[in-house]
Amino acid sequence: MDDSLVIEQVRGGRTDAFSHVVERYQAPIARYLSRMTGNHDVAQDLAQDTFIQAYRGILKTTSELSFKAWLYKIATNNARQYHRRRQLLSFLPFTGSENFSVGGDDPVSDSVGDRLMVQQAMLKVSHDRRTCMVLHFVEGLKYREIAEVIGTTEEAVRKQVARGSKDFREAYGKLSGESQ
């Protein structure tokens, strides 16, 4: 079902039509948020918050709205808010994957280790650059759509993606022990 049709149905009182939006975008939004936060469980919670906020705000939107970009904008704001709260609570000890050990010649372990290094390197890229990179490379949004999501110009998005890619390569090189 087309997004604009779903929006019109929800505005017309068919609140159950919003389930089509959730079914269509839940996996991509959760995947995006997972890459932005580095935590699958947090990403699931933030994705749920994103859809609740979208549902509550759908009546305030205009008909020419790019619904996909609007959802990603809500998700991006939720990820930013999560990072702000996390900084405020930075006095708490970090528990996560720092004790994760990868060993042996097991290809599954190597694959998990590689993914972990990629995630750690991505988290070293600034939030704004990481946002642009994930929206472009992972979620497949065009520069124009990303500019709409984060409220900037296409040229600024291009620069953020290029600089973020450079930052990622440097961070990944340091984590993997490769010299630059």
N, C-alpha and C positions, 0 to 999 in steps of 0.2 A: 504494500500500500504506500502511495506517495506521501511524503512528509506533510506537504501542504494540505492534503485531504485529511490526514489525521488531525492536524492542527484545527482545521475547520470543524471537524466532528467533535473534538474536545470543547471547542468554543460553543458549539451548539448543544452541549449538555451530555454528549456520549463520552463520559469519562473513561469507560472501558477501552476506548480507541487508543488511549495512551499506551496500552500494553504493547501495541505494535512498535512504538518508538523504543520502548525498553528492550524488546526482543531484538530489534535491528541494531541498536547501538550499545547494548550492555557490554558485550565482549570487547569491542574496540575502545570504549571509554575506560573500562577496567584495566585493559592492557596498557593504555596510555598512562593512566594514573600509577600503575605498578612501576613503570619506567621512571616516572617523575618522583616517586617516593622511595623506591627501592624496597618496598614492603608489600607483598601480595595482600595480606589481611587488611592493612590500612587502605590499600587501593580499592578493595571491595567495599569498605565502609564509605570511602569518598565517592565512589561511583553511585552508591545508593543515595547519598546526600545530593549528588548532582541531579539525579532523576527526580527527587522530591522537589528540589528548587526549580527545576524546569517545569514540572507539573504545576507548581504554585504560580510561576511567572508566565505561563503560556497565554493567559488571558490579557496580559499587559503588552504582548509582542505585536509587531506589525505584520501584515500579510507578506511583505516583501523580504521578510527575515530569511537568512540562510540558516535553517534550523540546525544543520550539522555544525556549522561554525559557532552558533550560539551555545550548543551543548558543550563543545570543546572549551569555549570561553568560561562557562560555569565550572567545568572540571579543572581548568587551569587555575582559576581563582581559588578553588577548594584546595588544590595542591599548594598554592602559595600560602594559604592560611594555615595549612598543616605544618609547613616549614617554619612559619612564624611562631606557632605554638611550640613547636619542637625546640626552637632556639630559646624561648622563654623558659622551657623546662630542661635546659641543657645541664643543669646541675645533677640530674638523675643519671646513673650509670647507663651507658649504651649496652644493650644486649641485642645481639643479632648474629651476623655471620662471621664475626671476627674470630670465633673459635672453630670455624669450619675448616676441616683439613681435607685436602685432596691428596690422595697418595696412590702409589702403585701404577700398574700399566693398564688398569681397567678403563676401557674407552668411555664408559658411562661417567666415571669419576673425572676423567679428563674433560668431558663435555660440560659437566657441572662446574668444574673449575674454570673453564673458559668463560662460561656464562657469568660466573661470579666476578671474574676479573672485568668483563665488559660492564657489568652493573656498577662495580666499584669505580671504574674509570668514568662512567657516565655521571655518577654522583659527584665527581670532582669538577665537572663542567658547571659553570654558573647556571643558576636556575633559568634565567631568561634565554640563554643560548641552548640549554638542554630542552626547554620547552619547544623552541623552534625546530631543533633537530629531530625530536621525537615526532612532532606533528608532521614534519616533512618526510623523513626517511621511513618511519615505522607506520604512521597512520595514512601516509600518502596524500596529505593536503598540499594544495598548490600554494605558492608564496602569497598570492592574493587572499586566499582563504585564511592563511595563518595571520596575515596582517589584520584581517577582520577580527580574528579571535583575540589577538593581544592588543589591538588598538594602535597599530603603527603603520608604517609604509612598507610596500613590497621590498624596496631597496634595503630598508633596515632589517627586514627578515633575511634577505640574501646574505647580508653581512653577518648576522647572528649565526646563521647556519654555517657559513664558511669559517668564522672564528671558533665556533663551537666544535666543528670537525677537527680543527687544528689542536684545540685544547684537549679533545678526546684522544687524538693520536698520541700526544705528549704524555697524558696521564696513563694511557694503556701501555705505552712503551716503558714507562717507569715501573709499572706494576708487573710487567712481564719480564723485566730485566733486559730489554732490548735497548741499545744505545741509539740516541737520536742523531 
